[in-house]
């Protein structure tokens, strides 16, 4: 099985349940895609069957990119919430130690 065929099968499997795909699965898909592209660049000639597979893969790009953007947005929102809660917590914490002691020296 060529990497292009493997990429095609993996892409179809991901497209079947795109809403439930997580970040790691998309990273694996992108890595496999890079490997398949490297294999294609190493060969001087692309067969018609490979061209058809490439066109079918390109048809999935928009949906995959949309899911990636959605995951990125969710991650950004989560980071914002974490940072905001840290800020809110800091507001109520004193900047000093309440149990500290001071000694006055007499001259």
C-alpha positions as CSV (number, residue, x, y, z in Angstrom):
1,X,0.0,0.0,0.0
2,X,1.5,3.3,-1.0
3,X,1.5,6.2,1.4
4,X,-0.9,8.1,-0.8
5,X,-3.4,5.3,-0.5
6,X,-2.8,5.1,3.2
7,X,-3.4,8.8,3.4
8,X,-6.6,8.5,1.5
9,X,-7.9,5.7,3.8
10,X,-7.0,7.7,6.9
11,X,-8.6,10.8,5.6
12,X,-11.8,9.0,4.8
13,X,-11.9,7.5,8.2
14,X,-11.4,10.9,9.8
15,X,-14.0,12.5,7.6
16,X,-16.6,10.0,8.7
17,X,-16.6,11.3,12.3
18,X,-15.0,14.7,11.8
19,X,-16.9,16.3,14.7
20,X,-15.3,13.9,17.2
21,X,-11.7,14.0,15.8
22,X,-9.2,15.3,18.3
23,X,-6.0,17.3,17.9
24,X,-3.7,14.2,17.9
25,X,-5.5,12.5,15.1
26,X,-5.2,15.6,12.9
27,X,-1.5,15.9,13.7
28,X,-1.0,12.3,12.6
29,X,-2.9,13.0,9.4
30,X,-0.8,16.1,8.7
31,X,2.4,14.1,9.3
32,X,1.2,11.3,7.0
33,X,0.3,13.9,4.4
34,X,3.9,15.3,4.5
35,X,5.3,11.8,4.1
36,X,3.1,11.1,1.1
37,X,4.0,14.5,-0.4
38,X,7.7,13.7,0.0
39,X,7.2,10.3,-1.7
40,X,5.4,12.0,-4.6
41,X,8.1,14.6,-5.0
42,X,10.7,11.8,-5.1
43,X,9.1,10.2,-8.1
44,X,9.2,12.1,-11.4
45,X,5.9,10.8,-12.7
46,X,2.4,10.8,-11.1
47,X,0.0,8.2,-12.4
48,X,-3.6,9.0,-13.2
49,X,-4.9,6.9,-10.3
50,X,-2.7,9.0,-7.9
51,X,-4.1,12.2,-9.5
52,X,-7.6,11.1,-8.8
53,X,-6.7,10.3,-5.2
54,X,-5.1,13.8,-4.8
55,X,-8.2,15.5,-6.2
56,X,-10.4,13.6,-3.7
57,X,-8.0,14.5,-0.9
58,X,-8.2,18.2,-1.9
59,X,-12.0,18.0,-1.7
60,X,-11.6,17.2,2.0
61,X,-9.2,20.1,2.8
62,X,-11.8,22.7,3.6
63,X,-13.7,20.5,6.1
64,X,-10.4,19.4,7.8
65,X,-9.2,23.0,8.0
66,X,-12.5,24.1,9.5
67,X,-12.1,21.4,12.2
68,X,-8.5,22.5,12.9
69,X,-9.7,26.1,13.3
70,X,-12.5,25.0,15.6
71,X,-10.0,23.2,17.8
72,X,-7.7,26.2,17.8
73,X,-10.5,28.4,18.8
74,X,-11.5,26.1,21.7
75,X,-7.9,26.0,22.9
76,X,-7.6,29.8,22.8
77,X,-10.8,30.2,24.7
78,X,-9.6,27.7,27.3
79,X,-6.3,29.5,27.7
80,X,-8.2,32.8,28.1
81,X,-10.4,31.3,30.8
82,X,-7.4,29.9,32.7
83,X,-5.5,33.2,32.5
84,X,-8.6,35.2,33.6
85,X,-9.2,32.9,36.6
86,X,-5.5,33.3,37.6
87,X,-5.9,37.1,37.4
88,X,-9.2,37.0,39.4
89,X,-7.5,34.9,42.1
90,X,-4.5,37.3,42.3
91,X,-6.9,40.2,42.9
92,X,-8.1,38.7,46.2
93,X,-4.7,37.6,47.4
94,X,-2.8,40.1,49.5
95,X,0.6,41.4,48.3
96,X,2.1,41.0,51.7
97,X,2.5,38.4,54.4
98,X,-0.2,38.9,57.1
99,X,1.9,37.3,59.9
100,X,5.0,39.3,59.5
101,X,6.6,41.1,62.4
102,X,8.4,44.5,62.5
103,X,10.9,45.5,65.2
104,X,11.6,49.1,65.9
105,X,15.0,50.0,67.1
106,X,15.4,52.7,69.8
107,X,18.2,55.1,69.4
